[in-house]
């Protein structure tokens, strides 16, 4: 579909942004649905996020924002209302402009991740999970796994404050089922997840060593570019099953279709319709 003066705009924000896969998935969706809209990548340096968002929100033809690393936590302050999921996590990866001009934020990372696992015939309920990364994506993944019945999640992150925040948020909803990692993965671990940015760069260290995992543990990564991270290559070489990050995004596409109220969405299927007030955006 040709871009014209009538085209509605969406933006995906990140720092960096070159790895973002959302434009290659959402723009074809707009075309299939006959929606005159385009999603563009916006490199929003962390130090200038407030300026970038203020400018974007001032654009009268901007209808929505997607959010990637490292902005999922601070973007909550730019919403007028949060879904229950975004409020629990203190994190958002999608915001839409409402008819009254206010901005509503939600988070679909965790739901997309779990749907991707289920589509790959990987059982979540009753499983013991080792998770690396307590940022916005880690919070979302952990909450979604707990919501579908994961028995226990141990979380590792070098940022002590970020890890403590994750534990506080999730223990309030799922007491006794989420703990800080204190050593090697437990012998009953069946899923290990990298929910950190480690792997975006070719020289990044491994977030964890797959050699420390019990045999047959599924190694999942949320990194989408490169499609096969060093972590996944290492796990494959050790004979462990793997699950790449692209599935987390592809299984969010129907959720975005509904959230942005594009043709074909069905409100009755939404688990994200309730909301609460959010702090006002920074000036």
Order of alpha helices (4+ residues) and beta strands (2+ residues): beta-alpha-beta-alpha-beta-beta-alpha-beta-beta-alpha-beta-alpha-beta-alpha-beta-beta-beta-alpha-beta-alpha-alpha-beta
